[in-house]
């Protein structure tokens, strides 16, 4: 496989970098079309796939930008791949709710039932669906949420939410589903695809986070002097920054392999599980970056703090290193 970006992907990478370099917020990203790259062309999007989603999210991570790119891109890609024809073109603010309290990412206990209540006390089979359960750590809660349940993928409008706080300061929510009305957009096969897409999206953004932190730390140790020598000249420092580089490359290779296979319709679960494990390992690499910055690394106003917080948050979205090792073990 060839990990080099094609011309379209290179242009997309350049556009994302330019927009984000200008303190790009959600509105700027949307105006540039970056949040709609996975929306089908007939609905006004670019009709692109997992690799292009990863290109944008890696640039978001490289700047530790606090924008809703991850849930927007993951949700629209999932809907484009799994949604009914009338729903595949849905754009605008949309997020994805997968995580359950104290449960594995791949095992949604939220239940769906056919609504049966009709007018004048009658019952109408198949009149709609209702969901019961809880979803936690839902990023950037919006008016419409794609929710995984035991019998498929559902769209919930105006869900009941309770505010959460993430380590990055970005908005999140617990979604309360007590007989919430929902529209079924895909069957049970979409649940596994939702998990794969979320894992790919998180790995892509984490790859950018680690790359950005590595660049920041490398620049610092080249300039910072101790005993009349740059920190980069000390063997112990070069060994530590080399470990960060190796962690970044390992995540990159696993991530690009996973999203390429996902886009080609090939089995991608093993690559995604490996990439997800390296997302958890990225947090350790960020500790090394903090250490190499000395006291400056603990300053919450210094850019490294954003990278550190985002790396921890992304790892938590996937359940941490132990959950990924269990998944890898089950797959092999």
C-alpha positions in Angstrom: 0.0 0.0 0.0 1.1 3.6 -0.7 0.8 6.0 2.2 1.6 9.0 0.1 -1.4 11.4 -0.3 -2.8 11.9 -3.8 -3.3 15.4 -5.2 -6.8 15.8 -3.8 -5.7 14.7 -0.4 -2.7 17.0 -0.5 -4.9 20.0 -1.4 -7.3 19.1 1.4 -4.3 18.9 3.9 -3.1 22.3 2.7 -6.5 23.9 3.0 -7.1 22.5 6.5 -3.6 23.7 7.6 -4.3 27.2 6.3 -7.7 27.5 7.9 -6.5 26.2 11.2 -3.4 28.4 11.2 -5.7 31.4 11.2 -7.3 30.4 14.5 -9.9 28.5 12.7 -13.1 28.0 14.6 -16.2 25.9 13.6 -17.6 28.6 11.4 -14.4 29.0 9.4 -14.1 25.2 9.0 -17.7 25.0 7.8 -17.3 27.9 5.4 -14.2 26.2 3.9 -16.2 23.0 3.5 -13.9 21.0 5.8 -16.7 19.6 7.9 -18.7 18.4 4.9 -15.9 16.5 3.1 -17.6 13.2 3.8 -21.1 14.4 2.8 -22.2 12.9 -0.6 -21.7 15.2 -3.7 -25.4 15.2 -4.5 -26.0 16.8 -1.1 -23.4 19.5 -1.6 -20.4 17.8 0.0 -17.2 16.4 -1.4 -18.2 12.8 -1.2 -14.9 11.7 0.2 -14.0 8.8 2.6 -12.1 7.7 5.6 -8.6 8.7 4.3 -9.8 12.3 3.7 -11.5 12.4 7.1 -8.1 11.4 8.6 -6.3 14.1 6.6 -8.5 16.8 8.1 -8.5 15.4 11.6 -4.7 15.0 11.7 -4.4 18.7 10.9 -6.9 19.5 13.7 -4.8 17.4 16.1 -1.5 19.0 15.0 -2.8 22.3 16.3 -4.8 20.8 19.2 -7.7 22.9 17.9 -10.9 22.9 19.9 -13.4 22.4 17.1 -16.2 19.8 16.5 -14.4 18.2 13.5 -14.1 14.7 14.9 -17.9 14.2 15.7 -19.0 16.0 12.6 -16.8 14.1 10.2 -17.3 10.7 11.9 -21.1 11.1 12.0 -21.4 12.3 8.4 -19.1 9.6 7.1 -21.1 6.9 9.0 -24.4 8.3 7.6 -23.0 8.4 4.1 -21.9 4.8 4.4 -24.9 3.4 6.2 -27.8 5.8 6.0 -30.9 5.4 3.9 -30.8 7.4 0.6 -32.9 10.2 2.0 -30.6 10.6 4.9 -27.1 10.2 3.4 -26.9 13.8 2.5 -27.6 15.2 6.0 -25.0 17.9 6.9 -24.8 20.6 9.5 -24.2 20.0 13.2 -24.3 16.3 13.9 -22.6 14.2 16.5 -22.2 10.5 17.3 -23.1 8.7 20.5 -21.5 5.3 21.1 -20.1 5.1 24.6 -22.1 3.5 27.4 -21.5 3.8 31.1 -18.9 1.2 32.2 -19.3 -0.8 29.0 -17.1 -1.7 26.1 -17.3 0.5 23.0 -18.4 -2.4 20.9 -21.2 -3.5 23.1 -24.2 -1.1 23.1 -26.9 -2.0 25.7 -29.1 0.9 24.7 -32.4 -0.8 23.6 -34.7 0.1 20.7 -38.4 -0.9 20.5 -41.0 -0.2 18.0 -43.4 2.6 19.0 -47.0 1.4 19.2 -48.9 4.3 20.5 -51.5 5.6 18.1 -54.3 8.2 18.2 -57.5 7.7 20.2 -56.0 4.9 22.2 -55.2 2.7 19.2 -51.9 1.0 18.6 -50.0 1.2 15.3 -47.2 -1.3 14.8 -44.1 0.1 13.2 -45.2 3.7 13.8 -41.6 4.6 14.8 -38.9 3.7 17.3 -38.2 4.6 20.9 -34.8 4.2 22.6 -34.0 3.5 26.3 -30.5 3.8 27.8 -27.6 6.2 28.4 -24.8 7.5 26.3 -21.8 9.2 27.9 -19.0 11.4 26.7 -20.9 12.5 23.6 -18.7 15.2 22.1 -20.2 18.6 21.0 -23.8 17.7 21.7 -26.1 18.9 19.0 -29.8 19.0 18.0 -29.4 15.7 16.1 -27.4 12.7 17.3 -26.6 9.4 15.7 -27.1 6.8 18.4 -26.1 3.1 18.3 -28.5 0.6 19.9 -29.0 -3.1 20.1 -30.9 -3.2 16.8 -29.1 -0.6 14.7 -28.3 3.0 14.1 -30.8 5.7 15.0 -31.2 9.4 14.6 -32.5 11.2 17.7 -33.6 14.8 17.5 -33.4 17.2 20.5 -32.2 14.6 23.0 -32.3 15.2 26.7 -28.7 15.9 27.8 -26.8 16.5 31.0 -23.6 18.6 30.7 -20.1 17.0 31.1 -16.7 18.5 31.2 -13.7 17.1 29.3 -10.0 17.5 30.1 -9.7 19.8 27.1 -12.5 22.1 28.2 -14.6 21.1 25.1 -18.3 20.5 25.5 -19.6 17.0 26.0 -22.8 15.4 27.4 -24.6 12.4 28.8 -27.6 11.7 26.7 -30.6 10.3 28.6 -32.8 8.1 26.5 -36.0 7.2 28.4 -38.3 6.1 25.6 -36.9 8.8 23.4 -38.5 8.9 19.9 -36.0 8.0 17.2 -35.7 7.3 13.5 -33.9 4.1 12.4 -31.4 4.9 9.6 -29.5 1.5 9.4 -29.6 -2.0 10.8 -27.3 -3.9 13.2 -24.4 -3.9 10.7 -24.0 -0.1 11.2 -23.1 -0.6 14.9 -19.8 -2.2 14.1 -19.1 0.4 11.3 -19.8 3.2 13.8 -17.2 1.7 16.1 -14.7 1.4 13.3 -15.2 5.0 12.1 -14.9 6.4 15.6 -11.7 4.5 16.3 -10.3 5.7 13.0 -11.3 9.3 13.7 -9.8 9.3 17.2 -6.6 7.7 15.9 -6.2 10.3 13.2 -6.6 13.3 15.5 -4.3 11.7 18.1 -1.7 11.2 15.4 -1.8 14.9 14.7 -1.7 15.7 18.4 1.4 13.7 18.9 3.1 15.1 15.8 2.3 18.7 17.0 3.7 18.0 20.5 6.8 16.4 19.0 7.4 19.4 16.8 6.9 21.8 19.7 9.3 19.8 22.0 12.0 19.4 19.3 12.0 23.1 18.8 12.3 23.8 22.5 15.2 21.4 23.2 17.1 22.9 20.3 16.8 26.4 21.7 16.9 25.8 25.5 20.4 25.8 26.9 21.8 24.3 30.0 25.4 24.5 31.1 26.1 26.4 27.9 24.8 23.6 25.7 21.5 23.1 23.9 19.4 20.4 25.6 19.3 18.5 22.3 23.1 17.9 22.6 22.7 15.8 25.7 22.5 12.0 25.0 19.7 11.4 27.6 17.5 14.0 26.0 18.1 12.7 22.4 17.1 9.2 23.6 13.9 10.5 25.2 12.9 12.6 22.1 13.7 9.5 20.0 11.1 7.5 22.0 8.5 10.2 21.3 9.4 10.0 17.6 9.0 6.2 17.5 5.6 6.4 19.3 4.5 9.0 16.7 5.6 6.9 13.8 4.0 3.7 15.2 0.7 5.5 15.6 1.0 7.0 12.1 1.6 3.7 10.4 -1.2 1.9 12.2 -3.6 4.8 11.6 -3.0 5.2 7.9 -3.1 1.5 7.3 -6.5 1.3 9.2 -8.2 4.2 7.3 -6.9 3.0 4.0 -8.3 -0.5 4.6 -11.5 1.0 5.8 -11.9 3.1 2.7 -11.1 0.1 0.4 -13.7 -2.0 2.1 -11.1 -4.4 3.5 -11.0 -6.0 7.0 -9.7 -3.3 9.2 -10.5 -4.4 12.8 -6.9 -5.5 13.6 -5.3 -2.3 12.3 -7.9 -0.2 14.1 -7.3 -2.0 17.4 -3.5 -1.5 17.0 -4.0 2.2 16.1 -6.3 2.6 19.1 -3.7 1.0 21.4 -1.1 3.5 20.1 -3.5 6.3 20.9 -3.3 5.2 24.5 0.5 5.0 24.3 0.5 8.6 23.0 -0.4 9.9 26.4 2.9 8.4 27.7 4.8 10.2 25.0 3.2 13.4 26.0 4.5 12.9 29.6 8.0 12.7 28.1 7.4 16.0 26.2 6.3 17.6 29.4 9.4 16.3 31.2 11.7 17.7 28.5 10.1 21.1 28.9 10.9 21.2 32.6 8.7 23.5 34.6 7.4 25.1 31.5 5.6 21.9 30.6 3.3 22.3 33.6 2.2 25.8 32.6 -1.5 25.6 31.5 -1.0 28.7 29.4 1.8 27.1 27.4 0.6 25.3 24.1 1.9 21.9 25.3 -0.9 21.8 27.9 -3.5 21.7 25.1 -1.7 18.7 23.4 -1.4 16.9 26.7 -5.1 17.4 27.6 -6.3 16.4 24.1 -4.2 13.2 24.1 -5.7 12.1 27.4 -9.2 12.9 26.2 -8.8 10.9 23.0 -7.4 7.9 24.8 -10.4 8.0 27.3 -12.8 8.1 24.4 -11.6 4.6 23.3 -11.4 3.2 26.9 -7.7 3.3 27.5 -4.8 0.9 26.8 -6.2 -2.2 28.7 -9.4 -2.1 26.7 -7.4 -2.1 23.4 -5.1 -4.9 24.5 -8.3 -7.0 25.3 -9.6 -6.2 21.8 -6.3 -7.1 20.1 -6.2 -10.4 22.1 -9.8 -11.2 21.0 -9.0 -10.5 17.4 -5.8 -12.5 17.1 
